[in-house]
Amino acid sequence: MTQPFAGDFEGREHRLPVRVYYEDTDFTGLVYHANYLRYFERGRSDFLRLAFSGHAELMSHDLAFVVVRMTIDFVKGARIDDALLVRTSYDRVKGPRLFISQRIERDGEVVCRAEVEAACIDLNGRPKRPPK
């Protein structure tokens, strides 16, 4: 049984609400920088699950996605109890590579943004075109 899906689409963009919990913050009360990567990962994974079949379906074809490059801009700090929105757009596919734009917003303002390059690989680590 699959878990219920919390995100949705607006046009070609996926939106995933995320709440900041105490465990996400550092001693200053701000979200620890590595946790933004977790929020981005959840956005990409939920996008795939909703738009296609998700990681489990890919693995049944002996395929997986790996992040090969990520550029992150930390714009503003998020704090405990903030309601964030992770926005994900799969911009283009070039062979086995996917180019993804993501941003995390609070009340419509960008908190963090990322440009991600991922690759589809087989389980031996060789690049493969992603399924249509």
DAFENGI-V585243 format. One line per field, one symbol per residue. phi: phi as a letter, one per 40 degrees, with the letter a starting at -180 (. if undefined). psi: psi as a letter, one per 20 degrees, with the letter a starting at -180 (. if undefined). burial: # if it has 16 or more other C-alpha atoms within 10 Angstrom, else .. A space follows every 10 residues. Layout:
phi->???
psi->???
burial->???
This chain:
phi->.ccccccabb gcbcbbcbbc bdccbbccgc ccdccccccc ccccccdccc cbbgcccdcc bfbabbcbaa bbbccacbbd gccbbcbbbc cabbgccbbb bbabbbfgbc cababbbbbc bcccgccacc cc
psi->pqqqphrrqo cjpqpopppp rgiiraiijq pphhhhhggg ggggghgggg hdiahggghi jkqrpqpiqp ppoogqqqrp iqoqpopppo grpociqppp pqqpqolipp hqqqpppqqp qrijjppqpq q.
burial->......##.. ...#####.# ...##....# ##...#..## ########.. ...#...#.. ..###..... .......### ...####### .....##### ######...# ########## ##....#### ..
